Amino acid sequence: MTLGVALFFAALLGLDLQPTAAVVSRVVVHGNAVTPSEEIIGLADVRVGAPVTDALLAEVEARLRAAGRFRHVEVRKRFASIADPSLVLLVILVDEGPLRIERTGDPDAPVRVVRSRGPRLLFLPVLDAEDGYGLTYGVRLAVPNPAGVGGRVSFPLTWGGDKRAGMQFDRDFGVDRRTHLQAGAALSRRTNPFYREEDGRRGVWVRGEHDLAPALRAGVTARWDAVSFGGVDDRLARAGADLVFDTRPDPMLSRNAVYARAAWERVGIRTGGAPIHRAELEARGYLGLFGQSILVVRAVREDADRLLPPYLKPLLGGSANVRGTRAGTAVGETLAAGSIELRVPLTSPLNVGKVGVSAFVDAGAACAAGERLRDQRLERGIGGAVWLSAAFIRLNLAVAHGVGRSTRAHVGTSVVF
């Protein structure tokens, strides 16, 4: 009934209800910085007035990809007019890959955009001086986006206290980048500060992480290592999982935030024996006080269910836990440590780079399997630090005095690409 009425009035008014085929009314290009739009439209070989179909969109994309001049190509259709739905705007989106700006020497056009001849290589220096290990220096190289946006390949190369050469691949997945994959391989050698033995390792690993919620992340890790230590060669197969709850917008200067991590690992050793199970718990709290000052409280505990080989025993002392004592002051299957630190930024919170000072108290102990932590000597340290925190680099100089021991200095840097 309704359809009949509509047809009657359409015939009466002389309206044409037959759908009109969509045609290309205009072609526009976005994303190009080097290749002129006219040249891209010519490569697409599409004319105004051509019927718009899914096959046409696929053909245009195929022609542009076949040209071999673009990293990514996408063709979309948009209505050019509300009054006339038959007019379609064809939008060509292109990604020309890495570009750079160079000077021309022409005063009328002093600069121009050109394609980069090879992958863009980033590099940053590595400098770290830790009591017990000595000075480590070197460089970290990185190639961004080697396999699409959201990825990176980096190459750490260091010498001195920690000799290391390796390769690491990182990539984020998903529209919201909630899944992260990491894989790598490395050769390393350093002296164990407790046993005074060279610890040489060759290993490969793979790790996956997924953000379960804005502040909750789960991860799994698998790695295989060949270890040379004290005249013994071992092969290790390790698998583990961890859960992290982190509300800190900035790991250095967060206020009223918490960080908690629980990790479990299974270690199989080729030389025999039952697998070893290890657990680690860590918690940090950040409380904003007067002005910009922040009180940071940290507690950490590591445990193993059976005797560990010497090269896997956690080390007490140094910048990792008790800064007033030498790294490797004690070892064991169980380690517990904690610290209280007051951080006071000296620059405006609006500055990109922030400089500040800290005062801290550390304490910790370690024991062998079958022993109790309460029966061990509690190592304590008290000291202060000066630090710099910028967008991609952090520098920390700390001096601490161990109660009943000597005074130690620690210099550390961390870099984020």
N, C-alpha and C positions, 0 to 999 in steps of 0.2 A: 504493500500500500504506500509506504513512505517513498520507496524507490520510484513507483509510478508517478507520484506527485512531483518528485524532483525532476523526472524526465519531462513531464508536461510543462512545468515552468521553464525548463531549459529550452525546450522547443519553442515555447511562446516568446522568450526573450532573445532567442537566436544565439544561445551560448553553446560553445563547443566543449563538451566534457571529456573528449578524448585526450589522454595524457600526451604531452609534447616531449619528444626525445631530448635529453640533456646534451648540450654541446659546450665545447670549450669557448668561453668568451674572452679569457685572458690567461696568460701564463706569467707567473712571478717566481723569482728565485730568492731563497734565503740561505744564509750561512756561508756564502762565498766571500772571500777577501782577496784572492789572487786572480781567479778565473772570472772574466766579465760575464754578466748575466746573459748577454746576447749570445755568447759562445756556448754557454750551457744549454740555452734554449735550442740552439742549432744542433747540439749533440743529441738532445732529446727527440728532435725531429717530430714535433707535434705542431699542428696548425690550428689557428682560431677557426672555429666552426666544426671541428672534428667531433664525432659522437663520443660521449664520455661513457666508457664501460670499464669493468674490472680488468678486462684484457688490455685495454689501452694503458691503464696505470701500470700494470705489470711490464708491458713492453717498454714504456718510457724508463722505468727503473732499470730494466735489463740493458738498455742502450747506454745509459750513463755509467753503469758498473763496468760494462765492456770497454769503456773509454780508458779505464785504469787510472783515472786522475783523482778519484775521491775515495776516502776511507769508508764513508757510509753515505747511502742515498735513500731517500724516502720521498714518495710522491703522494700528496693528499688532494682531495677535492673539497672545495668549499662553495656554497651558494653565493653568487655574485649579486643577486637581487632578491629582495623579499617579494616583490610584485611578480617576478617572472622566475619560477623555479627551474626553468630550462637552461638558464645561464649559469655556467659553472666556472669557478675560478680554480685553475690548476696550480697548486703550490708545490714547488720542487725544493726540498731541503737537502743540502749537501754538507759534508764534513770533509774539508780539504786536508786534515791532518795537521801535524806540527808546522807552525809558521814562525817567522821571526821578522823583526823590523831592522832594516839596514839603511845607512846614510847613502845618498846619491851624489852629493856635492853640487847639486843643482839648487840655486837659491829659490827658484819658483816651486820646486817639489823636493824639499830637503830629505825626505824619508820615503821609503816604500816597503810594502809587505811582500815577502818572498817565502817560498817553501823552505823548510829546513832540509838540509841534505841528508841528515841521518838522525837517529834517535837522540833526543835531548838528554844530556848526561849531567846529573846533579852530583855535587860532591861537597862533603863537609868534613872538617878535621875531627879526629878523635884524640882526646887527651885525658888521661885518668891516672892519678897517683894515689895508690892505696897502701897503707902500712901493711906489710906482710907480703905484698906482691910486687911492689916497686912501680916504676913509671911505665905506663902503656901509651903508645902513640901510634898514629896511623891515619887512615882516611876511610870514609864510607861513601861508596859510589852508588848511584841509583839511576835507573831508567824508568821514568813514569809512563804509565799506560802502554806497556808493550803489547798487550792483548785486549785493548779496549779500555774505555774509561773505568776508573776504579781499581786499577792494578798497578803493581810496581815490582821491579826486580832490583835488588840491592846486593852490593858486594862489600862486606866488611874486610878490611885489610889492616891488621895491627901488628905491632912488634913491641918488644920490651918485656914487661911483666906477663902480659897475656898475648902470646903469639897466635894469631888466628887468620885464616883465609877461608872464605865461604861464599855461598850464594843463597839468597832467600827470595822467594816469590810470595807476594801478597795480593789478594784480590777480594773485592767485595762483590756480593751477588744480590739480586733482587732490586725492585724499584726503590725500596726504602733502605737498601744496603744493610739489612739486618743479619745477613749471613757472611761470614768471613772465612777465607781459606788461606792457609800458610803452609809452605813446604820449603825445604832447604837441605843443604849439605854443607859440612864444614870440616876443616882440619884445625886442631888447636893443641897448644902445649903451654903449660904453666907449672910452676913449682908449688906443690902443696905446702903451705906454711907450717903445718903441724908435723908432718912426717919428713919434710925436706926431701921429697922425692918428685921427680918429673912425672907429670900426669899428661900423657899424650892421648888424644882421642880423634877418631874418624867416625863421623856419624851422618845419618840422614834422618829427617823427621817430617811428619805431616800433622797439621793441626786444623781443626774446624771449630768455629764459634758461631753461636746463634743468639741473638737478643730475644729472650722470652718476653721481656717487658722493658719499658724505658730505662729501668735501673737494674735489671736482672739479666745476666748473661751466663750461658752454659757452654762448656768447651770439652772437647776430647782430643787426646794427643797420642800418637804412636811414634816411637823412635827406635832406631837400631844403632848401637855404638860398638866400636872396637876400641878397647882401652889397653894402654900399655902403662903399667905402674909398678915400680919397685921390682922389675925383672919378671913380672907376671903379665901375661896377655890374656884378656878376657873378652868375651862377646856378650853383649847385653841386648835383650829385647824388652822394651818397656811400653806399657799402655796405661793410660790414666784418664781421669775425668775430673772436672772442677766446676764449681758454681760460684759466681761472683755477684754480690749485691753492692752497687756503687752509686751513690747519689751525688758525687763530687763533680761539679762543672769544671774544676781545675784541681788536679792532684796536689798542687803545691799550696794554693791559697784559697781553698774552699772554706766556707763558714757554715756552721750548723749542718754538717753532712756526716755520712758514715760510709765506711768501706769494710766489707767482710768477704772473706774467701775461704772456701773449704775444698780441699783437693785430696784425691786418692790415687795411688799408683801401684801397679803390679810390676815387679822386676824379675825377669828370668835370666839366670847366669849360666853360660855354657859349661863352666867348670863343675857344675853339679849342685846338688842341694835343692831343697824346696824353694818355690818362689817366695820372694820377699814382698810384703805389703807395707807401703808407707802412707802416712797421712800427714796433712799439714793444715793448720788452722791459723788464720790471721784476721785481726780486727783493728780498725782505726776509727777514731772519733775526732771531729773537727768542731770546736766550739768558738764562736765569735765573742771576743771580749771588748774592752774599751778601744775606741778608734778602729784602726785596721788590724789590731793584734788578734792572733788566733792561737788557741791552745790545742795541740795535737797529742792525742794519747794513742799508743800503739802496743799491741800484744801479739806474740807469735809463738806457736808451738809446733815442733816436728817430732814424729814418732815412727818407729819401725817395729814390726812384730818379731824380728829375729836379728841375729848378728849381721851387720853390714860389712862388705869389703871396705878396706881403708879409704879408697877413692870415692865412696859414696857417703861417708859419714858427714853429717852437717858440722860446720865449723863455728865455734863461738869466738867472737871478737871482730874488730874491724868495723868498717862503715855499714856492714850488713845488719848488725845488732847492737854490740857494745862498743861504741867508738873510743872509749878510754883505754881499751886493751888491744894488744896486737892480734891481728887476724890469725886464727889457729891457736889461740891460747888453750883451748880444750876442744875435744871431739867426743862424739858418742852417738848412740842410737836415738836418744831423746835430747831435745834442746828446747829450752823455753827462755824467752827474752821479752823485755818491755821497755818503753821509753815514755817520757813526758817532755814535750817541747813547746816553747813559746816562740812563735814567729811574729816578727814585727816589720811590716813593709815600711820603707822610708820614703817612697815616692808616691805620687798620686795614683789612685786606682784607674785613672783615665790613661795613664802612660802605657804604651805597648810593652816597653821593658820595665821591669820592676826590680828594685834593689832593696834588700832588707837584711836584718840580723836575726839570729836565733840564740836561745839559751836552752840547754837540754840536760836531762839526767837519764842515763841508760843503766839497765841491770839485766843479768842473764846467767844461766848455768847450763851445763850439759852433763850427761851421765851415760854410762855403758848399759847394755842390756842386762837386766836383773838388778840394777842399782836404782836408788831413789834420788830424785832431784834434791830433796830437802837435806840430803846428807852431803851434797857437793858445795864447794866454795861458790858463793854468789859474787860474781864479778860486777863491779859498779864503775861508772864513769860519769864525769860532769864536765861540761864544756860549752862552747859557743861557736857560731858559724856566721859567715857573711856569704850571701847568695845573690845571684842574678837570675831572673826568670823572664825570658822573652818569648816571642811567638813560636820559635822553633828550637831554642837552645836554652839549657839550664846549666849554670855553673855554681859550684858549692865549694867553699873552703872552710873546713871545720878543724878546730883544735880542741882536744879533750884530754883530761887527766884521769887516769885510772886510779881508783882508791887503792892505796898500797902498791901501786905500780908506777909507771913513768907517764910522760905526756906524749900524745900522738897527734899527728897532723894527717888530714885526708883531703885530697883534691879530687873532685869528680865532675864530669860533664855528661850530659845526655842530650841527644839530638833527635828531633822529630822532623821527617821530610813532609 
